[in-house]
């Protein structure tokens, strides 16, 4: 992981960004830029294959712990599997100043697409142990992670690019990888659906605006009253 320096960031709320499996920090750059422009300091990047989900939590801990030493609230914003890594991390290393968590397309109940693909050796070879933990029948199941007892906002997508997965594999509505129903997690503070595909969620304008709204207010903003993206705040 690496911290992106920001003027006055010692007083800015911090956000740990965790991308999805087999992705990189680049997939979170649009979201990261919007967060920084809105007055948040950021920490972005980790390796997301070859290990179980709980091992990723251990991997990110040293830098996340240093980032959490700042005298400011600490948030997590995570896409897809990153949300499960977040849950595992908080369960083991809960920061003292933990604030809000936003999950985008996280398969809290597993993914039927992973169920289908996990039968093939190439899938397990590429995605590693974490890929097998994304199924609805994995041991432990994604929904067997410790329950959330902190503010969580979940953003789901309802558009898909792959017609096979979207129409025939996943329950509807879905984002092509995860069903809207599977994104839900017991104890969440709010849930919203946007018109985005799974891979498109971290760069979707409405998802980005709603992420910032939740981090600020602890709830999503009704679509008709969303704050314009051009309205920025600074903590410097």
Buried (B, 14 or more C-beta within 10 A) or exposed (E): BEBBEBEEBBEBBBBBBBBBBBBBBEBBBBBBBBBBBBBBBBBBBBEBBEBBBBBBBBBBBEBBEEBBEBEBBBBBBBBBBBBBBBBBBBBEBEBEBBBBBBBBBBBBBBBBBBBBBBEEEEBBEBBBBBBBBBBBEBEEBBBEBEEBEBBBBBBBBBBBEBEEBBEEBBEEBBBBBBBBBBBBBEEBBBBBBBEBBBBBBBBBEBBBBBBBBBBBEEBBBEEEEBBEBEEEEEBE
